[in-house]
């Protein structure tokens, strides 16, 4: 059962408010950048971290860890498809890492989300 968007967005607010700086403000900026690309996305939590859904599909997630922040495309193919655009950024098959205080560029966020929307997965 889906929760109303205001409740789901409040879950993300609570997650972000629990973080120290600069993690908090960096992930708040990432949230804004994701919503610039998919303004009608349903916001909520998935696997314990902030996530953004379009038509019921999770298209992006963000998370804070001890030594880095992560962008989560919720796909095993998106990051490999954009390998050249990721440059020297550390990543796994399913997470793109970036340092606190340095949100991913808007253009890269847009390409990541568009790749996920195209992937069908």
Protein Blocks (a to p, Z undefined) as FASTA:
>chain_A
ZZdfklmmmmmmmmmmmpccfklmmmmmmmmmmmmmmmmbccddeehiacddeehiafbd
cdddfkbccddehiaklmmmmmmmnmmaccdfkbccddehiacdfklmmmmmmmmmmnoZ
Z
